[in-house]
């Protein structure tokens, strides 16, 4: 049995990293990585070389160009190493509450690395005799201190810009989810109020009036319960499972009259679970999805069972007899709406398991 997580697409803490099959790109911790890198490394390279060579660095053009290019090349490579470390630490400490731990771990890794790189640059200049400079301990100490300042500035800028990007992404996704949530509410009403369903219901009622008046009265009563519930779904984000199942019982009755023995419904829910909550119309949308995606016939009835797992999740189990539809995307709209609704409400994502001729959709209860 293989479980899928249909809601895993929602991940607010992803690290920006671009990959291409045709070219190798530099790692990115934030979307504006290159701009930040150049904005920090260009002035820092000038500062670092000035600390080593002092005034000649600014007055001798050849020295300025050579030293700046050497430092920039080394620092760009070092920046990429820092970025890879930052990305690894972001995976290890992904939560917002881990921000200070992530910053602390970053500085513990970055400071020695930068000290090593700056020491290498210092020794390289000293050994190659690129120009006369003060290669004493005082200047070397200044070079190390400048590296610590660089690390601190870059780390906090990185984290600040990363958190700002995540905040903007969260706002955008929240707005999208709110739209999807509104769609999911309307979807449940639309699947019932659409002219096709209404025509079938009225046609069935008309037939029952002549054939079995008592059954027609029961059908009309259950139909009224269905529409009454649909009109009340905007009153809250959650309803008790008992309320949802009562609505489902009335809806099942209408479907049973329509499909007859081609559909079989069973429920086995304990009293304690009935007090738990669920977003309204969740089951109706999921079952509508099942009905749209599977063949229904008396020769091979569609069996739908609702129960509660040992872990306290609501399980919607059904037989599978997949059919090819003209508009699979439209048929999956109900499932997608439920998934997005759960993400907006910050609920655990549903789990879908397929096994032979059965499929199980597990739904979290609150």
N, C-alpha and C positions, 0 to 999 in steps of 0.2 A: 504494500500500500504506500502510495506516495502523496505526501501533503504538499500543497501549494499555499503560498501566502499572497493572495491577490492584492493586498494593501501595501506591499513592501515598496511599492513605487514611491510612497511618500517618505523621503529622507531629507530632513532639513539641514543636517550637518555634513553633507558631502563636501569633499575637498576637490577643488577645481584642478583637474589634471587632463591635459589634452593629449590624445594619441592619434596617430595616423599610420596607416599601413604603408603609405608611400613616402613618409618623411618622419624623422625623429624630432620631436619638439622638446624644448626645455620644460622641466616640471614647473607647475604653477600652484602656489598655495592660495592665491587670490586671483581674480580675473585681471586685475591691473598689476600683475607681478612685474612685468618688464618695465613699466613706467616707474614703479617704486624702486626697482633695482637701479635704474639709471639715475633717478632723482637722488639716491643716496650715494651710490658708488662714485659718480663723477666728482661731486664736491669733496667726498672723503679722500679720493685718490690725490686730489690737489693738496688737501690738508696734510695727508700722510707724507707726501714727498717734501712739502715745505718744512715739516718737522725734522726731516732727515737732512735736507740740503740747505735749508734756510733761504736766504735772499737769492743766491745764484739760480735756484730753481725757477724763480719768477723772471729773472733778467736774461737767462740764456735760453733761447728758443729751442735749440737742439736738445738740451737737457730736459726742458719742459715736455717736449713731445715724446722723447724716448722713455723717460721715467713714468709719465702719465700712461702711455700705452702698456708698458710692462705691468704697472700696478693694476690697471683696469683688467687686463687679461687674467691675471692671477685672481683678482677679486671676483670676477664673473664666475670663474670655476668654483671658487670658495662659496659664493652665494648659492650656487646650485646644490652644493653639499649641504649647506644650511637649510635649503628648502626641502630637500629629501628628509632630513632629520625632523624638520617641523611637520611634515606630512605624516611621518611615522608616529610622532608624539600625538598628533591630532587623532589618529586612529586609536592609540592607547588611552587617551583622555578625551573622549568625544563630547562629553556633556558640558553644558554651560557652567555647571557647578565646579567643573575641573579646570576652569580657565587659569586660575592662579597656579595650580600645580603644573599645568602645561607650560606656563610662562617660566616658572622656576626651573623645570626640567630643561627647557630650551636654553636658558642662560647657562646652566651648568654644562651643557654640551657645546654651546656656541663660543663661550669665552675661551676655553682652552684651544679650540680649533682656530679661532681668530688670532690668538697669541702665537700659535705655531706658524700660521701663515705670515703674520707681520714679522716674526723673527726671521723667517726664511727670506723675506724681501730685504730686511735690514742686512742680513749676512751676505746676500747676493750683491747688494750695492757695495758692501765693504770689500768683498773679495774681487769683484770685477773692476773696481776703480772707475765706475761710470763717471764720477765727478768727486771733487773734494767736498767732504761733508763732515759733520760732527758725528762720529760713530761711537761716542762715549756712552756711558751708562745712563746719563741724564736724558739724552735724546732717546735711547732705547726704552727707558721707562715711559717717556711721553708717547712713544709709538704704541706701547702696550695699553696705556690708559685710553688712548684714542680708540683702540680696538674694543675695549670694554664699553665705551660710550656708544660706538657704532652698533654693537650687539644689542644694547639696551634700547636704543632708539628704534632700530629695525624691528626688534621683537614686539615692542608695544605697538608700533605702527601696523605691523602684520596682523596682530590680534585685533586691533581696533577696526581695521578695514575689513577683516574677515567677518567679524561679528556684525558689522554694518551691512555687509552683503547678505549674510544669513537673515538678518532682520528684514531687509527688503524682500528677499525671496519668500520669507514666511508671510509677510503681508500680502504679496501677490497670490500665493497659494491659498491663503485663508479666504481671500475674496473669491477665488475660483471655486473653492470648496463650498462656500456659502451659496454660490450660484447653483452648484450641483445638488446641494442639499434641498434648495427650493425646487429644483427639477424633480428630485426623488419624491417629494411630497405630491407634486402635481402628477407625477407618473402613476402613482397608485390610484389617484382619482380618475385620471384619464383612461386607464385600462378598464375602469368600471363604467364610467359615464359616457364613453365613446358610443356613437350611434350604433355600431355593430353589436356591442354587448347589450345595449338597451333594447335594440330591436329583437335580439334573440330572447332576452328575458321576457319582453312583452308577448312575443310570439308563443313562448312556452307557457306563459300564464294564460293566454287566450285558449290554447289547446286544453290545458288542465281544467278550465272552467266548464267546458262541455263534457270532458271525460270524467273528472273527479273533482267536484266542487270543494270538498273538504281538503284535498291535497293542494288545490289552487289557493285556498285561504292560507294554508301553511306557507306555501311558496311566496305569497305576497307579504306575509309577515316577516319572513327571513330576508326578503329583498329590501324591505323598509329598514331592517336592522343594519344591513350592509351600508345603505346610503346614509343612514343616520350617523354611523361610525365614521364614514369618510368625511362627512361635513364637520366632525369634531376633531379631526386629526391635527389641526393647526393650533390647538389649545396648549400643547406642550411638546417638549422634545422626547419625552418618554411616557410610556404607559405600562401598567402592570402586565405581566405575561398572561395572567388570567383574562384581562380585558381583551388583549390581542387574540387569544385563543377563542374567546366567545365570538368575536367578529369572524374569525376564521371558520368557526362551526357554521355560521349562517352562510358564509361565502361558499363553503364546501357543499352545502345543501343545494345551492343554485347550480353549482358545477355538476353535482351528482345527477340532478334531474336532466341536465344537458347531455352528459356523457354516458350516463347509465353505468353498466358494469365494466366499461372500458377504463374507469378510474377508480382506484380504491384508496381511501384515506384512513389512517389510524393515528391515534394520539395516546401517548403514555407518559404523562407528566405528573410528578408527585406534588402534593399540596404545598410543601415548602418552596418549591421552585416557582409556583404560581405567584408568589409575592414579589418575585424579582421583576426587574424592569427591562424593557426593550424599546427601541425606537418604533413608533407606530408604522404599520404597513410593511414592516420588514419581511415578514413571512409571506404576505400576499405577493409582494414584488418578486421574491425568490421563487415561489411556486408558479407564478405567471411565467417566469423565465423557464422553468422546468417544462411547463406545458407547451411553450412555444418551440423548445429545442428537441422534443421527443415525440415519436409517433404514438398515437393513442388509438387502440383498437380493442374490440372484445376478444379477439384471438390472443392478444398479448397485452393484458391490462397494464396500465401505468400505476405502480404501487408507490404511494407516498406515506412515509411514517415520520412522526414527530415525537421525539423523546428527549431526555436529559442524560448527559453522560455522567460518569463518576466524578469528573472534574468540575461539574456544574455548568457545562456549556449546553446550549440547546442544539440538538442534532436534527437536521432535516435530511432524511435518507430517502432515496428514490431509485427505482430501476432505471436503467439507461437503454433507450432504443432510439439513438440519434437519427435525426432526419436532416436532409439538406433543405435549407430555406432560401428564399429569394433575397432576403435582407437579414443576414446573420447579425450585422452590427445593430440593427434596430431591435432584434430579439434579445441582444445582450444588454440593451440600455438599462433594463431594470436591475440587473446584477451590478453594473457599473455605478448606478445611482446609489445602491445600498452600500457599496464599498466606499464611495466618496462621502456618504453620510456618516459612516462610522469613523472615517478619518477626521472629519470636521468636529465630531463629538469627542474626539480623542479616546475612542474605544479601541480595545484590542482588535486587530484585523481578523476577519473571518478566515476559517481554514477549510479548504476543499480537498477531499480525499477521494481518489478513484480506485475501485477494486472490482475487477471482472465486470459484471453487469450491473453494479451498484455504484452510486455516488453519494457521498455524505458531505453536507455543508454544515460546519459547526459554527455556531453564533454565540458570542459572549453575552452573558446576562449581567446586569448591574444590580 
